[in-house]
């Protein structure tokens, strides 16, 4: 469109509607004409919008208007599937998505998830969820997904920008007594701490239920986690006079035994 001096715009075009509003458009790198998503009150406003688009193109920051029009639920579920994660990690991510993330963002496109929306979501989760560490985990998961969306050029910037939003304040680990863990353990230095009714290792599908029953029988508190048993073992070993080297060797043996147990369980339950 020519201006008052008869010269055409170097980039894009502006046009006035009968209503008095203005619109703007430009040719994208792929040759398609792109119109502004909204109208403008003045011609100057329309030209400013075109100048911003031109600047994005010159910096290499331009993205097609519909680039971020990807449903978050679809993208997040694919994000989990494409990663080589441990089974327990997949279960955790799916749990966090289902209960904490998707109810707020599942119907939105990636480019509709803004920094203010993320702040409001996190604040609401902190108000309604007792487990603050769960909120931190959910925030880290959302941030990781959106960071990949940035890498995929679907959005220009990660909306998860809350300083310390994913940090957890770890509570002091609890320690069981010798009586609580030795009485129920399998005999021998390589014996399992808890076994099923038939003396075999617990299956993953029934582990949670079995662990809660064993914890109750042993007199352990409800907040005592299975992972706390590892900390208990190292602590009791140190209190018995073990050196740091002894404790490290014990930890490595525990990892090796865990791997062998998992392999044995696969062989006994696999097809």
C-alpha positions in Angstrom: 0.0 0.0 0.0 1.3 3.4 -0.9 1.9 6.0 1.8 1.2 9.8 1.6 4.4 10.3 -0.4 3.5 7.7 -2.9 6.0 5.1 -1.8 5.0 1.5 -1.1 5.8 -0.2 2.2 9.1 -2.2 2.1 7.5 -5.1 4.1 3.9 -6.1 4.3 0.8 -4.2 3.7 -1.9 -2.4 5.7 -5.5 -1.9 4.8 -8.5 -0.1 6.3 -11.9 -1.7 6.7 -15.2 0.2 6.2 -15.6 0.1 10.0 -12.5 2.3 10.4 -10.3 -0.5 11.8 -7.0 -1.5 10.2 -5.6 -4.8 9.3 -2.1 -5.9 8.3 -0.6 -8.8 6.3 2.7 -10.0 5.0 4.2 -12.8 2.9 5.8 -15.5 5.0 9.0 -17.2 3.9 7.0 -20.1 2.5 5.1 -17.7 0.2 1.8 -17.8 2.1 0.2 -14.5 3.1 -0.3 -14.2 6.8 -2.8 -11.7 8.3 -2.7 -10.2 11.7 -4.8 -12.2 14.2 -6.5 -9.0 15.3 -7.5 -5.6 13.9 -6.0 -2.3 14.9 -7.4 1.0 15.9 -5.0 3.1 13.9 -2.8 2.6 10.8 0.3 3.3 13.0 -0.6 0.4 15.2 -0.8 -1.9 12.2 2.5 -0.7 10.9 4.2 -1.3 14.3 2.9 -4.9 14.3 4.5 -5.4 10.8 7.7 -3.9 12.0 7.8 -6.4 14.9 7.2 -9.3 12.5 10.0 -8.0 10.2 12.4 -7.7 13.1 11.6 -11.4 14.1 12.3 -12.5 10.6 15.6 -10.7 10.5 16.7 -12.2 13.8 15.6 -15.7 12.8 13.0 -15.7 15.6 9.9 -15.8 13.3 7.5 -18.7 13.6 4.4 -19.5 11.7 1.3 -18.4 13.5 0.0 -21.9 13.9 3.4 -23.5 15.0 2.4 -23.7 18.6 -1.1 -25.0 17.9 -0.3 -28.4 19.2 -2.4 -29.9 22.0 -0.5 -30.1 25.2 -2.0 -33.5 26.3 -1.0 -35.1 23.0 2.5 -33.6 23.1 3.1 -34.5 26.8 2.0 -38.1 26.4 4.2 -38.5 23.4 7.1 -36.8 25.3 6.9 -39.5 28.0 6.7 -42.3 25.4 9.7 -41.2 23.4 12.1 -41.2 26.4 14.0 -44.3 27.6 12.7 -44.1 31.2 12.6 -46.7 33.9 9.2 -48.2 34.5 8.8 -46.5 37.9 9.7 -43.1 36.3 7.1 -43.6 33.6 4.5 -44.4 36.3 5.5 -41.3 38.3 5.3 -39.0 35.2 1.9 -40.4 34.2 0.6 -40.0 37.7 1.8 -36.4 37.9 0.3 -35.6 34.5 -3.1 -37.2 35.3 -3.6 -35.7 38.7 -1.7 -32.4 38.6 -0.9 -31.1 35.1 -3.4 -32.2 32.6 -6.5 -31.0 34.5 -5.2 -27.5 34.0 -3.3 -27.7 30.7 -4.7 -30.7 28.9 -7.1 -28.8 26.7 -4.7 -26.0 25.8 -2.3 -25.7 22.9 1.4 -25.3 23.7 1.4 -21.6 22.7 -1.5 -21.0 25.1 0.4 -22.0 28.2 1.8 -18.7 29.3 4.0 -17.7 32.3 1.0 -16.2 34.2 -1.0 -19.4 33.7 1.9 -21.5 35.0 2.2 -19.2 38.1 -1.5 -19.4 38.8 -1.4 -23.2 38.4 1.5 -23.7 40.8 0.0 -21.3 43.4 -3.3 -23.2 43.2 -1.6 -26.6 43.5 0.3 -25.4 46.6 -3.0 -24.2 48.2 -4.8 -27.5 47.6 -2.1 -30.1 47.8 -0.5 -31.1 51.1 2.5 -32.7 49.5 4.7 -29.7 48.5 7.3 -32.1 47.0 4.7 -33.4 44.6 4.0 -29.9 43.4 7.8 -29.4 42.8 7.9 -32.7 40.8 4.9 -31.7 38.7 6.5 -28.3 38.0 9.8 -29.9 36.9 7.9 -32.3 34.6 6.0 -29.4 33.0 9.1 -27.4 32.7 10.9 -30.3 31.0 8.1 -30.9 28.5 7.9 -27.2 27.6 11.7 -27.0 27.3 11.6 -29.7 24.6 8.8 -27.8 22.9 11.3 -24.8 22.7 13.9 -27.2 21.2 11.3 -28.4 18.7 10.7 -24.7 17.6 7.0 -25.0 18.7 7.2 -22.1 21.2 9.8 -19.3 21.4 10.3 -19.4 25.2 9.6 -21.7 28.1 6.7 -20.3 30.2 8.0 -22.1 33.4 10.3 -19.4 34.7 9.6 -19.5 38.5 12.9 -19.3 40.4 13.2 -22.3 42.6 9.8 -23.6 41.5 11.0 -27.2 41.1 13.1 -27.3 44.3 12.1 -29.8 47.0 12.8 -29.3 50.7 13.8 -32.8 51.7 12.5 -33.9 55.1 14.8 -35.7 57.5 14.9 -39.4 56.7 13.5 -41.7 59.3 15.5 -44.7 60.6 14.1 -48.0 61.6 15.3 -50.0 64.6 17.2 -53.3 64.3 14.3 -55.2 65.7 11.9 -53.7 63.1 14.0 -54.9 60.1 15.9 -58.1 61.3 13.0 -60.1 62.5 11.2 -60.2 59.2 14.2 -60.5 56.9 15.1 -63.5 54.8 18.0 -65.5 56.3 21.6 -65.2 55.0 23.8 -62.2 54.1 22.0 -61.9 50.7 18.5 -62.5 52.0 15.7 -60.2 51.0 14.3 -57.8 53.6 10.7 -58.8 52.9 9.4 -61.7 50.9 6.0 -62.8 49.8 3.9 -65.6 51.2 5.8 -68.2 49.1 9.2 -66.8 49.9 9.6 -65.1 46.5 10.4 -61.4 45.8 7.3 -59.1 45.5 5.9 -58.4 42.1 5.8 -54.8 41.0 2.1 -54.8 40.6 1.5 -55.9 44.2 4.5 -54.3 45.9 2.7 -51.2 47.2 0.0 -53.3 49.0 2.6 -55.8 50.4 4.9 -53.0 51.6 2.1 -51.3 53.5 1.2 -54.6 55.2 4.8 -55.3 56.1 5.3 -51.8 57.3 2.3 -52.1 59.6 3.3 -55.5 61.0 6.9 -54.3 61.7 5.5 -51.3 63.5 7.0 -48.7 61.1 5.3 -45.3 60.9 3.0 -44.6 57.9 5.4 -42.0 56.5 8.3 -44.5 56.4 9.2 -45.0 52.8 10.7 -48.2 51.3 13.7 -46.2 50.2 14.3 -45.2 53.9 15.3 -48.8 54.5 18.5 -48.2 52.5 19.3 -45.2 54.6 18.6 -47.2 57.8 21.0 -49.9 56.7 23.8 -47.5 56.1 23.1 -45.7 59.3 23.1 -48.9 61.4 26.2 -50.1 59.7 28.0 -46.8 60.5 26.8 -46.9 64.1 28.2 -50.4 64.4 31.7 -49.1 63.6 31.8 -49.5 59.8 34.1 -47.1 57.9 33.0 -44.9 55.0 34.7 -47.4 52.6 32.7 -50.3 54.2 29.5 -48.3 53.8 30.2 -47.5 50.1 31.0 -51.2 49.4 27.7 -52.2 51.1 25.8 -49.7 48.9 27.4 -51.1 45.7 26.5 -54.6 46.8 23.0 -53.5 47.3 22.7 -52.1 43.8 24.2 -55.4 42.4 21.8 -57.5 44.4 18.9 -55.4 43.3 19.8 -55.9 39.7 20.1 -59.7 40.1 16.7 -59.8 41.9 15.0 -58.0 39.1 16.6 -60.3 36.5 15.5 -63.4 38.5 11.9 -62.0 38.8 11.7 -61.4 35.0 12.8 -65.0 34.4 10.3 -66.4 36.8 7.4 -64.3 35.6 8.3 -63.7 31.9 6.8 -65.5 28.9 
